[in-house]
Amino acid sequence: MDSRDEQKRLAAFRAAAYVNSEMIVGLGTGSTAKFALERIGARIRAGELTNLLGIPSSRQTEELALALAIPLTTLDDHPEIDLTIDGADEVDRDLNLIKGGGGALLREKVLAQASHRMVVIVDESKRSESLGTRWPLPIEVLPFARQVEENYVKSLGATIKLRSGRDGRPFRTDEGNLILDADFGPIEDPESLSTKLNARAGIVEHGLFIGLAGEVIVAGAGGIEHFRRGRPK
């Protein structure tokens, strides 16, 4: 395990310690969230957690959770989530996020909005003074509206790349949509950009998570830092 993976593991294990028996837990997607699922699964097998139910944010996470014997449920049966643990591609000083590098941004945002508590886990490379500095913004669009929404996002100042899968074909989300990776450079006003993107019918969702993360756990070479919304950075 390289140093960055070790940092991800440390952050994930810290967050997994907040999971208690009887909880409904939102299960994130991605390399950091994977470590959290593994830890939750280990605690279930050890008898530390009972009557816990998870709601996965992607088919990939669902498959992993089942392999780890984490019992699953749905939002239809449990529309309120006690705790969601997820990663992020970029985190700013206000705990706003860019997510969607794994392509699960739509379901991830649904879980985040349904959660009483969202804890984000990252390694120190994901911290940024301004969102968009380190990562393009994923924008999920209807295939029908791909070109018109691409033109619109370009008009806002972004350079666009249609995301491709491993087979070289356009990447499809679990909902069958496409992802435009929009490079705006540093985003001066994430809230304003979010509002503009939300107004477009062909844009299903975007990776700006504004005000959704209550806590961010950052693991780095110097140890773990824990940031909470509303407290001094």
N, C-alpha and C positions, 0 to 999 in steps of 0.2 A: 504494500500500500504506500503510495507516494505521499508527500507532505500535505498536498491539497486534499487528497482523499481522507487523510487522517483528520484534517481540520473539519471537513464535512461531517465525518463520523462523530467527532466531539460535540459539534453543534446539534446534531440530530439526537444524540443520546441525552443531552441536556433537555431538549424539548420533550422527548419521549418520557422523561421522568414526571411530567405534568399530567400524563394520562392516568386516570383512575378507573377503577371498576365501575360498571353501570353507565359509563359515558357513551355518547354518540360522537364518533371522531371522524373528522374529514381527513382523508388520506391524499396527500399531494402527489405530484408526478415529478420525476426527474432524479438525477443522481444523488442529490442530498436527501430528498424525501425517502429514497430507497433505504438509506441507513436507518431512518426513523421507523419505517415499517419493519425492518429486520429486528430492531430493538423491541418494538411493541409485540411482535410475534414471539420473541424469546421470553418476554415477561408473561405472556399468556401461557406458553408451554410450561413455565416454571410455577404456574399457579398464583402469580402475583396479581393478575388481572382476571376478573370474572365478569360475565354478562356485559362485555364490551361489544359494541357494534361499530363497524367502519363503513364509511361511504366513500368509494373511490372516485377520483377525479378524471380517470381515463381507463380505457380498456387495459392498457399496459399495467396500471396500478392494480386493477381488479385481478388480473392474472397473478401478479406477485403476491397480493394479499391472500388469495386462495391457496397459493403454494406455501405460504407461511402459516396457514390455518387461522387467519384472522377472520372472524365471523363478519359477514357483510349484510347491509340493509340498503334501503333506498330513501331518497328524499320524500317520496310519496308516503312512505310509512313513518318517517321521522324528519319532518320539515325543519326542525330546529336542531342545530349541531352545537354540542358543548364546546368542542375544541377542534380547530383545524391546524394541522402542521404541514407546512409546505415550504419549498425553496423559492428562490427568486434569481433572476438574471442580473438585476441591478437594484441597489437600494440607496436612496438619498438621505440627507440629514433629517428630513421630516418623516422618514419611514414610509415614503411612497415608493412604489416598486415598478419595475418593468418585469413582466412575466410572459411566458409563451414560447420560450426557446425549445421546449419539448412538444409544443403544438397543442397543449391541453388548456389554453387560456380561458376558453369559454366555460368549461365545466369547473375549472379552478375558481373563476370569479363567482359562479353560482354558489359554490360551497362557501367561499369567503363571505359572501353577503348573507348567507343563512347561519353563520357562526356567531356564537356569543363571544368567542375568543379566537383570534388567529395569531399563531406564533410562526414567524418566518425564520428559517435557518439557512445561513450562508457562510461561506468562507470569506476571508478578508478581501479577496480579489473582486468581490461583487459590490463593494462600497464605492460611492461616487458622490461628488459634489453636485452634479446635475445629471438627471436621467437623460439617457441618450448619448452620454459621453463614451460609454464602454459597449453599448449594445443597441442594435437597431430595434425599433418598436414593432412587434408582431401585430398585424391587423388581419383578422379573420373576415373573409368576404364570401358572399354567395358567388358560386361559379358564374351564374347568370349576369352578375354585376361586376365581374372582375375588372374589365377595362375602364368602365365609367368611374369606379371607385379608385382605381389606380391613377387615373387622370386627376381626380379630385385631390388625392393625397399629395401628388406631385405639385399641385397648385399651392399647397401649404408649405412647400419648400423642401420636401423629402426626395431622396433618391430611392427608387423602389427596386427590389429584387423579389421575384416570385419564388417562393421556397420550393425546392425540389426534394423528392425522396431519394432513398438509396438507389432506386432503379432508374433515376434520372427523370422520371415523370413528375409532374406537379404533385407536391405533398398534399394529402387529404387528411383533414382532421377526423376525429371520431364521428362528427356530424356530417361529414362529406363535403366540407367547405375547403376553400383555398386560404393560404396565408401569404400576405404581402409583408416582407420585412422592409420597414420604412426607416431609412437613415436620415434623421433630422439634424444630427449633431446634437450638442447640448440643448435640451428643451428648456427654454426660459420660463414658460408658464404651462406646466403639465395639466393643470385644471382646465385652462382655456382650450388646450388641444383636445382633451378628453371630451369636452362639451361639443366641439366641432365634429369630432368623429362619431359621437353618439347620435348626432342629428341625421346621419346618412342612413337611408333605408337598406342599402346594399352592404353596409358594414355590420356584420353580425356582432362582433365584439373586438376589443383591442386590449393590448397588454399593459395599459396604464392602470395600476391598482392604487387609487387615491384614497387615503384615509381608511383602508381596510385592515392593514396590519397593526395590531395593538402592540405587538412586541417583535423585536428582531434580535436573534442570537447570532453573534458574529464570532467565529473561531479563527484565530490567527496564530502566528508564530509566538506571540506573547501571551497566549491564553484565550479565554472567552470573555467577550463583552456582551452585556445584556442591556438593550435599549428598550424603553417603554414610551409609548406615545404620551405627550404632555409633560415629560420630564426633561430636564436639561440634557443636551447631547454631550 
